[in-house]
Amino acid sequence: MAINKVLVVDDSPAELSAIRNIVADTGCMVIAATNGREAVELARRESPDIIFMDIIMPEMDGYEATRRLANDPATRDIPIIFVSSKNQKADKIWGQMQGGKGYITKPFEPAQIVEHLKALG
């Protein structure tokens, strides 16, 4: 599957911009959300090829958004990669249990984002 459209979700404008720029530099179209509720709506409407999801956000956290997307037939096949400052092993395991396909710990290197795009593309 070629990755053409990427949804980036983060409530931090700086983090959102950083990931957005990394993804855009690979030639992918980027759509963005600032909370989990918006991410679920955009994922349903836009059908991105992959989602980079923060965990700690207002309105709906990344875990809840991932559960909703994983349980929705229209979005369950979209791979979700968590990008979070939560760096405990339990956080990563819990993310996987919610439906996440990968986990990047902040602060991240641009190559980590690109590697996930290549691995899933």
C-alpha positions in Angstrom: 0.0 0.0 0.0 1.4 3.4 -1.0 1.1 6.0 1.6 -0.3 9.2 0.1 -2.4 10.8 2.8 -1.3 11.1 6.5 -3.3 12.3 9.5 -1.2 14.0 12.2 -2.8 14.5 15.6 -1.3 16.5 18.4 -2.5 19.3 20.6 0.9 21.0 20.7 1.2 23.4 17.8 5.0 22.9 17.8 4.9 19.1 17.7 2.0 19.2 15.1 4.1 21.5 12.9 7.2 19.4 13.3 5.6 16.1 12.3 3.6 17.8 9.6 6.7 19.2 8.0 8.6 15.8 8.2 5.7 14.0 6.5 5.2 16.7 3.9 8.9 16.5 3.0 8.3 12.9 2.0 5.7 14.0 -0.6 2.6 12.9 1.3 -0.5 15.0 1.7 -1.0 15.9 5.4 -4.2 16.6 7.3 -4.1 17.6 10.9 -6.2 17.4 14.1 -5.6 18.9 17.5 -7.6 16.4 19.6 -8.9 12.8 19.5 -12.5 13.8 18.7 -11.4 15.8 15.6 -9.0 12.9 14.6 -11.9 10.4 14.6 -14.1 12.7 12.5 -11.2 13.4 10.0 -10.2 9.8 9.8 -13.8 8.8 8.9 -14.1 11.6 6.4 -10.7 11.6 4.8 -9.6 7.9 5.0 -5.9 8.6 5.6 -3.3 5.8 4.8 -1.7 6.2 8.3 -2.2 8.2 11.5 0.4 9.6 13.8 -1.4 10.1 17.1 -0.5 11.9 20.3 -1.9 10.4 23.5 -2.4 13.2 26.0 -4.9 15.7 24.4 -8.0 17.6 25.4 -11.6 16.4 24.7 -10.5 12.8 23.8 -7.1 11.3 24.4 -5.2 9.3 21.8 -6.0 5.9 23.4 -9.8 6.6 23.2 -9.6 7.9 19.6 -7.6 4.8 18.6 -10.1 2.4 20.3 -12.9 4.1 18.3 -11.1 4.0 15.0 -10.0 0.3 15.6 -13.6 -0.6 16.3 -15.1 1.2 13.3 -15.3 -1.0 10.1 -14.6 2.1 8.0 -11.3 3.0 9.8 -10.1 -0.2 11.5 -7.5 -0.9 8.8 -5.7 2.4 9.1 -2.4 1.9 11.0 -2.0 4.2 14.0 1.4 5.1 15.3 1.5 6.8 18.7 3.9 9.7 19.1 4.0 10.5 22.8 6.0 11.8 25.7 4.6 8.8 27.7 7.7 6.5 27.7 7.0 3.7 30.1 6.8 0.1 28.8 3.2 -0.1 30.1 2.2 2.9 28.0 3.5 1.2 24.9 1.8 -2.1 25.7 -1.5 -0.3 26.5 -1.2 1.6 23.1 -0.8 -1.7 21.3 -3.8 -3.1 23.2 -5.9 -0.1 22.0 -5.0 -0.9 18.4 -1.8 1.0 17.8 0.7 -0.4 15.3 3.8 1.4 16.5 5.1 3.8 19.2 7.5 6.7 18.9 8.6 8.5 22.1 9.1 12.3 22.2 11.5 13.9 21.6 11.7 12.0 18.3 14.1 12.1 15.4 12.6 12.9 11.9 14.0 9.5 10.7 11.7 7.7 13.1 8.6 9.2 11.4 10.0 8.5 8.0 10.9 4.9 9.0 7.2 4.2 9.9 6.0 5.7 6.6 8.4 3.5 4.7 7.7 0.3 6.7 3.9 0.7 6.2 4.1 2.0 2.7 
